[in-house]
């Protein structure tokens, strides 16, 4: 079965599968930092509690990699060269 390339649109930008992976990993790091008073000392208690609550159900690395394996057009963990089609479209998007 041939998978179609899907492009995610957020206003004028397109997100590549490897960029989506990095965003998920960076969001996890941000949430962990928000939970740690030594990293973010001036964060209110309510924000720490919300970050902790989100992390409780955050998908671990195993699930992210499984998602990438099942749907490489949505998320890609490899830092390999992006698909040439994505590169062409990304380079020619109107800003």
Backbone atoms as SQL, in Angstrom:
CREATE TABLE atoms (id INTEGER PRIMARY KEY, chain TEXT, resi INTEGER, resn TEXT, atom TEXT, x REAL, y REAL, z REAL);
INSERT INTO atoms VALUES
  (1, 'A', 1, 'UNK', 'N', 0.834, -1.184, 0.000),
  (2, 'A', 1, 'UNK', 'CA', 0.000, 0.000, 0.000),
  (3, 'A', 1, 'UNK', 'C', 0.876, 1.245, 0.000),
  (4, 'A', 2, 'UNK', 'N', 0.573, 2.144, -0.882),
  (5, 'A', 2, 'UNK', 'CA', 1.350, 3.365, -1.006),
  (6, 'A', 2, 'UNK', 'C', 0.804, 4.416, -0.051),
  (7, 'A', 3, 'UNK', 'N', 1.665, 4.981, 0.754),
  (8, 'A', 3, 'UNK', 'CA', 1.218, 6.020, 1.684),
  (9, 'A', 3, 'UNK', 'C', 1.340, 7.381, 1.023),
  (10, 'A', 4, 'UNK', 'N', 0.339, 8.187, 1.237),
  (11, 'A', 4, 'UNK', 'CA', 0.368, 9.545, 0.705),
  (12, 'A', 4, 'UNK', 'C', 1.180, 10.423, 1.642),
  (13, 'A', 5, 'UNK', 'N', 1.867, 11.367, 1.061),
  (14, 'A', 5, 'UNK', 'CA', 2.591, 12.345, 1.875),
  (15, 'A', 5, 'UNK', 'C', 1.590, 13.379, 2.350),
  (16, 'A', 6, 'UNK', 'N', 1.558, 13.574, 3.643),
  (17, 'A', 6, 'UNK', 'CA', 0.661, 14.571, 4.217),
  (18, 'A', 6, 'UNK', 'C', 1.490, 15.731, 4.738),
  (19, 'A', 7, 'UNK', 'N', 1.001, 16.889, 4.480),
  (20, 'A', 7, 'UNK', 'CA', 1.683, 18.071, 4.966),
  (21, 'A', 7, 'UNK', 'C', 0.800, 18.749, 5.995),
  (22, 'A', 8, 'UNK', 'N', 1.385, 19.080, 7.087),
  (23, 'A', 8, 'UNK', 'CA', 0.666, 19.749, 8.143),
  (24, 'A', 8, 'UNK', 'C', 0.776, 21.250, 7.919),
  (25, 'A', 9, 'UNK', 'N', -0.345, 21.928, 7.929),
  (26, 'A', 9, 'UNK', 'CA', -0.321, 23.376, 7.717),
  (27, 'A', 9, 'UNK', 'C', -0.714, 24.107, 8.989),
  (28, 'A', 10, 'UNK', 'N', 0.070, 25.065, 9.332),
  (29, 'A', 10, 'UNK', 'CA', -0.223, 25.926, 10.448),
  (30, 'A', 10, 'UNK', 'C', 0.003, 27.339, 9.930),
  (31, 'A', 11, 'UNK', 'N', -1.055, 27.926, 9.502),
  (32, 'A', 11, 'UNK', 'CA', -1.022, 29.229, 8.819),
  (33, 'A', 11, 'UNK', 'C', -0.146, 29.140, 7.579),
  (34, 'A', 12, 'UNK', 'N', 1.058, 29.718, 7.614),
  (35, 'A', 12, 'UNK', 'CA', 1.907, 29.749, 6.424),
  (36, 'A', 12, 'UNK', 'C', 3.085, 28.793, 6.501),
  (37, 'A', 13, 'UNK', 'N', 3.169, 27.988, 7.539),
  (38, 'A', 13, 'UNK', 'CA', 4.321, 27.109, 7.667),
  (39, 'A', 13, 'UNK', 'C', 3.910, 25.653, 7.486),
  (40, 'A', 14, 'UNK', 'N', 4.861, 24.852, 7.073),
  (41, 'A', 14, 'UNK', 'CA', 4.648, 23.412, 6.978),
  (42, 'A', 14, 'UNK', 'C', 5.633, 22.739, 7.917),
  (43, 'A', 15, 'UNK', 'N', 5.188, 21.671, 8.531),
  (44, 'A', 15, 'UNK', 'CA', 6.022, 20.956, 9.476),
  (45, 'A', 15, 'UNK', 'C', 6.423, 19.615, 8.889),
  (46, 'A', 16, 'UNK', 'N', 7.711, 19.329, 8.921),
  (47, 'A', 16, 'UNK', 'CA', 8.218, 18.055, 8.451),
  (48, 'A', 16, 'UNK', 'C', 8.135, 17.025, 9.572),
  (49, 'A', 17, 'UNK', 'N', 8.063, 15.746, 9.222),
  (50, 'A', 17, 'UNK', 'CA', 7.969, 14.708, 10.255),
  (51, 'A', 17, 'UNK', 'C', 9.091, 14.756, 11.293),
  (52, 'A', 18, 'UNK', 'N', 10.329, 15.045, 10.874),
  (53, 'A', 18, 'UNK', 'CA', 11.426, 15.105, 11.849),
  (54, 'A', 18, 'UNK', 'C', 11.311, 16.344, 12.731),
  (55, 'A', 19, 'UNK', 'N', 10.746, 17.422, 12.203),
  (56, 'A', 19, 'UNK', 'CA', 10.528, 18.629, 13.012),
  (57, 'A', 19, 'UNK', 'C', 9.453, 18.361, 14.073),
  (58, 'A', 20, 'UNK', 'N', 8.450, 17.581, 13.695),
  (59, 'A', 20, 'UNK', 'CA', 7.391, 17.218, 14.637),
  (60, 'A', 20, 'UNK', 'C', 7.977, 16.408, 15.798),
  (61, 'A', 21, 'UNK', 'N', 8.870, 15.482, 15.480),
  (62, 'A', 21, 'UNK', 'CA', 9.526, 14.670, 16.521),
  (63, 'A', 21, 'UNK', 'C', 10.312, 15.572, 17.481),
  (64, 'A', 22, 'UNK', 'N', 11.106, 16.475, 16.919),
  (65, 'A', 22, 'UNK', 'CA', 11.897, 17.378, 17.778),
  (66, 'A', 22, 'UNK', 'C', 10.982, 18.243, 18.642),
  (67, 'A', 23, 'UNK', 'N', 9.859, 18.680, 18.100),
  (68, 'A', 23, 'UNK', 'CA', 8.926, 19.506, 18.875),
  (69, 'A', 23, 'UNK', 'C', 8.356, 18.727, 20.058),
  (70, 'A', 24, 'UNK', 'N', 8.025, 17.463, 19.843),
  (71, 'A', 24, 'UNK', 'CA', 7.500, 16.629, 20.934),
  (72, 'A', 24, 'UNK', 'C', 8.570, 16.443, 22.010),
  (73, 'A', 25, 'UNK', 'N', 9.792, 16.182, 21.587),
  (74, 'A', 25, 'UNK', 'CA', 10.872, 15.971, 22.549),
  (75, 'A', 25, 'UNK', 'C', 11.203, 17.268, 23.305),
  (76, 'A', 26, 'UNK', 'N', 11.163, 18.396, 22.616),
  (77, 'A', 26, 'UNK', 'CA', 11.424, 19.685, 23.270),
  (78, 'A', 26, 'UNK', 'C', 10.293, 20.045, 24.229),
  (79, 'A', 27, 'UNK', 'N', 9.077, 19.705, 23.868),
  (80, 'A', 27, 'UNK', 'CA', 7.946, 19.966, 24.767),
  (81, 'A', 27, 'UNK', 'C', 8.080, 19.144, 26.047),
  (82, 'A', 28, 'UNK', 'N', 8.514, 17.910, 25.903),
  (83, 'A', 28, 'UNK', 'CA', 8.738, 17.071, 27.084),
  (84, 'A', 28, 'UNK', 'C', 9.808, 17.695, 27.985),
  (85, 'A', 29, 'UNK', 'N', 10.904, 18.163, 27.383),
  (86, 'A', 29, 'UNK', 'CA', 11.980, 18.795, 28.157),
  (87, 'A', 29, 'UNK', 'C', 11.458, 20.049, 28.872),
  (88, 'A', 30, 'UNK', 'N', 10.642, 20.842, 28.178),
  (89, 'A', 30, 'UNK', 'CA', 10.059, 22.039, 28.785),
  (90, 'A', 30, 'UNK', 'C', 9.190, 21.673, 29.987),
  (91, 'A', 31, 'UNK', 'N', 8.339, 20.681, 29.841),
  (92, 'A', 31, 'UNK', 'CA', 7.476, 20.260, 30.945),
  (93, 'A', 31, 'UNK', 'C', 8.299, 19.772, 32.135),
  (94, 'A', 32, 'UNK', 'N', 9.349, 19.011, 31.864),
  (95, 'A', 32, 'UNK', 'CA', 10.223, 18.540, 32.957),
  (96, 'A', 32, 'UNK', 'C', 10.917, 19.711, 33.641),
  (97, 'A', 33, 'UNK', 'N', 11.356, 20.686, 32.851),
  (98, 'A', 33, 'UNK', 'CA', 11.991, 21.874, 33.432),
  (99, 'A', 33, 'UNK', 'C', 11.006, 22.654, 34.294),
  (100, 'A', 34, 'UNK', 'N', 9.767, 22.745, 33.853),
  (101, 'A', 34, 'UNK', 'CA', 8.753, 23.465, 34.634),
  (102, 'A', 34, 'UNK', 'C', 8.474, 22.778, 35.972),
  (103, 'A', 35, 'UNK', 'N', 8.663, 21.476, 36.028),
  (104, 'A', 35, 'UNK', 'CA', 8.441, 20.723, 37.268),
  (105, 'A', 35, 'UNK', 'C', 9.609, 20.833, 38.247),
  (106, 'A', 36, 'UNK', 'N', 10.745, 21.280, 37.778),
  (107, 'A', 36, 'UNK', 'CA', 11.962, 21.310, 38.594),
  (108, 'A', 36, 'UNK', 'C', 12.270, 22.728, 39.070),
  (109, 'A', 37, 'UNK', 'N', 12.067, 23.002, 40.374),
  (110, 'A', 37, 'UNK', 'CA', 12.310, 24.351, 40.902),
  (111, 'A', 37, 'UNK', 'C', 13.764, 24.822, 40.775),
  (112, 'A', 38, 'UNK', 'N', 14.698, 23.885, 40.672),
  (113, 'A', 38, 'UNK', 'CA', 16.100, 24.302, 40.533),
  (114, 'A', 38, 'UNK', 'C', 16.380, 24.824, 39.116),
  (115, 'A', 39, 'UNK', 'N', 15.570, 24.417, 38.147),
  (116, 'A', 39, 'UNK', 'CA', 15.740, 24.874, 36.770),
  (117, 'A', 39, 'UNK', 'C', 14.891, 26.117, 36.512),
  (118, 'A', 40, 'UNK', 'N', 13.675, 26.104, 37.033),
  (119, 'A', 40, 'UNK', 'CA', 12.741, 27.227, 36.839),
  (120, 'A', 40, 'UNK', 'C', 12.226, 27.679, 38.210),
  (121, 'A', 41, 'UNK', 'N', 13.033, 28.443, 38.935),
  (122, 'A', 41, 'UNK', 'CA', 12.696, 28.789, 40.324),
  (123, 'A', 41, 'UNK', 'C', 11.485, 29.697, 40.512),
  (124, 'A', 42, 'UNK', 'N', 11.106, 30.488, 39.526),
  (125, 'A', 42, 'UNK', 'CA', 10.035, 31.458, 39.736),
  (126, 'A', 42, 'UNK', 'C', 8.703, 31.039, 39.122),
  (127, 'A', 43, 'UNK', 'N', 8.555, 29.760, 38.836),
  (128, 'A', 43, 'UNK', 'CA', 7.315, 29.266, 38.234),
  (129, 'A', 43, 'UNK', 'C', 6.292, 29.013, 39.344),
  (130, 'A', 44, 'UNK', 'N', 5.070, 29.497, 39.166),
  (131, 'A', 44, 'UNK', 'CA', 4.033, 29.282, 40.184),
  (132, 'A', 44, 'UNK', 'C', 3.696, 27.795, 40.380),
  (133, 'A', 45, 'UNK', 'N', 3.257, 27.470, 41.575),
  (134, 'A', 45, 'UNK', 'CA', 2.931, 26.095, 41.951),
  (135, 'A', 45, 'UNK', 'C', 1.882, 25.488, 40.999),
  (136, 'A', 46, 'UNK', 'N', 0.901, 26.276, 40.606),
  (137, 'A', 46, 'UNK', 'CA', -0.168, 25.787, 39.737),
  (138, 'A', 46, 'UNK', 'C', 0.383, 25.333, 38.378),
  (139, 'A', 47, 'UNK', 'N', 1.376, 26.061, 37.868),
  (140, 'A', 47, 'UNK', 'CA', 1.990, 25.705, 36.588),
  (141, 'A', 47, 'UNK', 'C', 2.778, 24.410, 36.741),
  (142, 'A', 48, 'UNK', 'N', 3.505, 24.281, 37.853),
  (143, 'A', 48, 'UNK', 'CA', 4.245, 23.039, 38.109),
  (144, 'A', 48, 'UNK', 'C', 3.295, 21.844, 38.178),
  (145, 'A', 49, 'UNK', 'N', 2.168, 22.035, 38.834),
  (146, 'A', 49, 'UNK', 'CA', 1.199, 20.952, 38.964),
  (147, 'A', 49, 'UNK', 'C', 0.604, 20.569, 37.599),
  (148, 'A', 50, 'UNK', 'N', 0.309, 21.561, 36.777),
  (149, 'A', 50, 'UNK', 'CA', -0.221, 21.276, 35.435),
  (150, 'A', 50, 'UNK', 'C', 0.803, 20.550, 34.579),
  (151, 'A', 51, 'UNK', 'N', 2.056, 20.988, 34.637),
  (152, 'A', 51, 'UNK', 'CA', 3.115, 20.325, 33.871),
  (153, 'A', 51, 'UNK', 'C', 3.288, 18.881, 34.333),
  (154, 'A', 52, 'UNK', 'N', 3.253, 18.671, 35.624),
  (155, 'A', 52, 'UNK', 'CA', 3.378, 17.328, 36.179),
  (156, 'A', 52, 'UNK', 'C', 2.214, 16.443, 35.741),
  (157, 'A', 53, 'UNK', 'N', 1.030, 17.006, 35.720),
  (158, 'A', 53, 'UNK', 'CA', -0.160, 16.269, 35.294),
  (159, 'A', 53, 'UNK', 'C', -0.061, 15.843, 33.825),
  (160, 'A', 54, 'UNK', 'N', 0.420, 16.745, 32.985),
  (161, 'A', 54, 'UNK', 'CA', 0.590, 16.426, 31.565),
  (162, 'A', 54, 'UNK', 'C', 1.650, 15.340, 31.396),
  (163, 'A', 55, 'UNK', 'N', 2.758, 15.454, 32.123),
  (164, 'A', 55, 'UNK', 'CA', 3.840, 14.466, 32.013),
  (165, 'A', 55, 'UNK', 'C', 3.409, 13.072, 32.476),
  (166, 'A', 56, 'UNK', 'N', 2.452, 13.014, 33.366),
  (167, 'A', 56, 'UNK', 'CA', 1.978, 11.724, 33.876),
  (168, 'A', 56, 'UNK', 'C', 1.471, 10.843, 32.735),
  (169, 'A', 57, 'UNK', 'N', 0.926, 11.470, 31.698),
  (170, 'A', 57, 'UNK', 'CA', 0.359, 10.718, 30.574),
  (171, 'A', 57, 'UNK', 'C', 1.108, 10.969, 29.262),
  (172, 'A', 58, 'UNK', 'N', 2.282, 11.552, 29.366),
  (173, 'A', 58, 'UNK', 'CA', 3.080, 11.865, 28.177),
  (174, 'A', 58, 'UNK', 'C', 3.572, 10.569, 27.545),
  (175, 'A', 59, 'UNK', 'N', 3.540, 10.474, 26.211),
  (176, 'A', 59, 'UNK', 'CA', 4.039, 9.250, 25.576),
  (177, 'A', 59, 'UNK', 'C', 5.558, 9.138, 25.724),
  (178, 'A', 60, 'UNK', 'N', 6.004, 8.005, 26.183),
  (179, 'A', 60, 'UNK', 'CA', 7.439, 7.790, 26.340),
  (180, 'A', 60, 'UNK', 'C', 8.112, 7.594, 24.991),
  (181, 'A', 61, 'UNK', 'N', 9.434, 7.488, 25.029),
  (182, 'A', 61, 'UNK', 'CA', 10.215, 7.349, 23.802),
  (183, 'A', 61, 'UNK', 'C', 9.795, 6.111, 23.004),
  (184, 'A', 62, 'UNK', 'N', 9.462, 5.021, 23.719),
  (185, 'A', 62, 'UNK', 'CA', 9.019, 3.797, 23.048),
  (186, 'A', 62, 'UNK', 'C', 7.810, 4.086, 22.157),
  (187, 'A', 63, 'UNK', 'N', 6.831, 4.822, 22.680),
  (188, 'A', 63, 'UNK', 'CA', 5.605, 5.101, 21.923),
  (189, 'A', 63, 'UNK', 'C', 5.850, 6.074, 20.771),
  (190, 'A', 64, 'UNK', 'N', 6.749, 7.008, 20.981),
  (191, 'A', 64, 'UNK', 'CA', 7.083, 7.949, 19.908),
  (192, 'A', 64, 'UNK', 'C', 7.746, 7.191, 18.757),
  (193, 'A', 65, 'UNK', 'N', 8.675, 6.295, 19.095),
  (194, 'A', 65, 'UNK', 'CA', 9.343, 5.507, 18.057),
  (195, 'A', 65, 'UNK', 'C', 8.367, 4.559, 17.363),
  (196, 'A', 66, 'UNK', 'N', 7.451, 4.015, 18.125),
  (197, 'A', 66, 'UNK', 'CA', 6.432, 3.126, 17.530),
  (198, 'A', 66, 'UNK', 'C', 5.543, 3.908, 16.571),
  (199, 'A', 67, 'UNK', 'N', 5.152, 5.102, 16.970),
  (200, 'A', 67, 'UNK', 'CA', 4.360, 5.970, 16.094),
  (201, 'A', 67, 'UNK', 'C', 5.134, 6.279, 14.816),
  (202, 'A', 68, 'UNK', 'N', 6.416, 6.556, 14.951),
  (203, 'A', 68, 'UNK', 'CA', 7.248, 6.849, 13.781),
  (204, 'A', 68, 'UNK', 'C', 7.332, 5.641, 12.856),
  (205, 'A', 69, 'UNK', 'N', 7.420, 4.462, 13.448),
  (206, 'A', 69, 'UNK', 'CA', 7.498, 3.248, 12.633),
  (207, 'A', 69, 'UNK', 'C', 6.176, 3.019, 11.889),
  (208, 'A', 70, 'UNK', 'N', 5.065, 3.227, 12.581),
  (209, 'A', 70, 'UNK', 'CA', 3.743, 2.987, 11.992),
  (210, 'A', 70, 'UNK', 'C', 3.316, 4.094, 11.028),
  (211, 'A', 71, 'UNK', 'N', 3.739, 5.318, 11.286),
  (212, 'A', 71, 'UNK', 'CA', 3.303, 6.467, 10.481),
  (213, 'A', 71, 'UNK', 'C', 4.470, 7.415, 10.205),
  (214, 'A', 72, 'UNK', 'N', 5.421, 7.005, 9.382),
  (215, 'A', 72, 'UNK', 'CA', 6.587, 7.850, 9.127),
  (216, 'A', 72, 'UNK', 'C', 6.245, 9.161, 8.416),
  (217, 'A', 73, 'UNK', 'N', 5.062, 9.226, 7.810),
  (218, 'A', 73, 'UNK', 'CA', 4.650, 10.473, 7.169),
  (219, 'A', 73, 'UNK', 'C', 4.177, 11.503, 8.191),
  (220, 'A', 74, 'UNK', 'N', 3.922, 11.057, 9.422),
  (221, 'A', 74, 'UNK', 'CA', 3.460, 11.960, 10.475),
  (222, 'A', 74, 'UNK', 'C', 4.612, 12.377, 11.383),
  (223, 'A', 75, 'UNK', 'N', 5.414, 11.414, 11.792),
  (224, 'A', 75, 'UNK', 'CA', 6.535, 11.713, 12.693),
  (225, 'A', 75, 'UNK', 'C', 7.708, 10.806, 12.332),
  (226, 'A', 76, 'UNK', 'N', 8.894, 11.372, 12.393),
  (227, 'A', 76, 'UNK', 'CA', 10.101, 10.636, 12.004),
  (228, 'A', 76, 'UNK', 'C', 11.189, 10.899, 13.035),
  (229, 'A', 77, 'UNK', 'N', 11.670, 9.838, 13.658),
  (230, 'A', 77, 'UNK', 'CA', 12.678, 10.007, 14.708),
  (231, 'A', 77, 'UNK', 'C', 14.078, 10.146, 14.145),
  (232, 'A', 78, 'UNK', 'N', 14.314, 9.598, 12.986),
  (233, 'A', 78, 'UNK', 'CA', 15.666, 9.638, 12.417),
  (234, 'A', 78, 'UNK', 'C', 16.037, 11.058, 12.022),
  (235, 'A', 79, 'UNK', 'N', 17.280, 11.379, 12.262),
  (236, 'A', 79, 'UNK', 'CA', 17.779, 12.695, 11.854),
  (237, 'A', 79, 'UNK', 'C', 18.314, 12.618, 10.433),
  (238, 'A', 80, 'UNK', 'N', 17.849, 11.629, 9.703),
  (239, 'A', 80, 'UNK', 'CA', 18.298, 11.440, 8.328),
  (240, 'A', 80, 'UNK', 'C', 17.792, 12.569, 7.443),
  (241, 'A', 81, 'UNK', 'N', 18.294, 12.595, 6.247),
  (242, 'A', 81, 'UNK', 'CA', 17.889, 13.596, 5.264),
  (243, 'A', 81, 'UNK', 'C', 16.390, 13.475, 5.012),
  (244, 'A', 82, 'UNK', 'N', 15.636, 14.571, 5.074),
  (245, 'A', 82, 'UNK', 'CA', 14.198, 14.509, 4.832),
  (246, 'A', 82, 'UNK', 'C', 13.885, 14.037, 3.411),
  (247, 'A', 83, 'UNK', 'N', 12.678, 13.558, 3.243),
  (248, 'A', 83, 'UNK', 'CA', 12.195, 13.116, 1.940),
  (249, 'A', 83, 'UNK', 'C', 12.357, 14.267, 0.941),
  (250, 'A', 84, 'UNK', 'N', 12.884, 13.999, -0.253),
  (251, 'A', 84, 'UNK', 'CA', 13.098, 15.067, -1.244),
  (252, 'A', 84, 'UNK', 'C', 11.822, 15.851, -1.575),
  (253, 'A', 85, 'UNK', 'N', 10.686, 15.175, -1.599),
  (254, 'A', 85, 'UNK', 'CA', 9.418, 15.867, -1.880),
  (255, 'A', 85, 'UNK', 'C', 9.143, 16.936, -0.817),
  (256, 'A', 86, 'UNK', 'N', 9.335, 16.590, 0.459),
  (257, 'A', 86, 'UNK', 'CA', 9.136, 17.557, 1.531),
  (258, 'A', 86, 'UNK', 'C', 10.085, 18.743, 1.384),
  (259, 'A', 87, 'UNK', 'N', 11.340, 18.445, 1.052),
  (260, 'A', 87, 'UNK', 'CA', 12.325, 19.522, 0.907),
  (261, 'A', 87, 'UNK', 'C', 11.924, 20.499, -0.194),
  (262, 'A', 88, 'UNK', 'N', 11.485, 19.970, -1.329),
  (263, 'A', 88, 'UNK', 'CA', 11.085, 20.830, -2.447),
  (264, 'A', 88, 'UNK', 'C', 9.901, 21.699, -2.061),
  (265, 'A', 89, 'UNK', 'N', 8.903, 21.095, -1.454),
  (266, 'A', 89, 'UNK', 'CA', 7.706, 21.851, -1.070),
  (267, 'A', 89, 'UNK', 'C', 8.058, 22.901, -0.024),
  (268, 'A', 90, 'UNK', 'N', 8.858, 22.521, 0.958),
  (269, 'A', 90, 'UNK', 'CA', 9.246, 23.455, 2.017),
  (270, 'A', 90, 'UNK', 'C', 10.023, 24.646, 1.452),
  (271, 'A', 91, 'UNK', 'N', 10.910, 24.391, 0.486),
  (272, 'A', 91, 'UNK', 'CA', 11.710, 25.465, -0.097),
  (273, 'A', 91, 'UNK', 'C', 10.876, 26.426, -0.925),
  (274, 'A', 92, 'UNK', 'N', 9.754, 25.971, -1.434),
  (275, 'A', 92, 'UNK', 'CA', 8.954, 26.792, -2.350),
  (276, 'A', 92, 'UNK', 'C', 7.645, 27.280, -1.751),
  (277, 'A', 93, 'UNK', 'N', 7.533, 27.257, -0.444),
  (278, 'A', 93, 'UNK', 'CA', 6.311, 27.759, 0.180),
  (279, 'A', 93, 'UNK', 'C', 6.326, 29.284, 0.175),
  (280, 'A', 94, 'UNK', 'N', 5.157, 29.827, 0.022),
  (281, 'A', 94, 'UNK', 'CA', 5.010, 31.282, -0.004),
  (282, 'A', 94, 'UNK', 'C', 4.995, 31.783, 1.420),
  (283, 'A', 95, 'UNK', 'N', 5.775, 32.809, 1.678),
  (284, 'A', 95, 'UNK', 'CA', 5.831, 33.360, 3.035),
  (285, 'A', 95, 'UNK', 'C', 5.041, 34.624, 3.121);
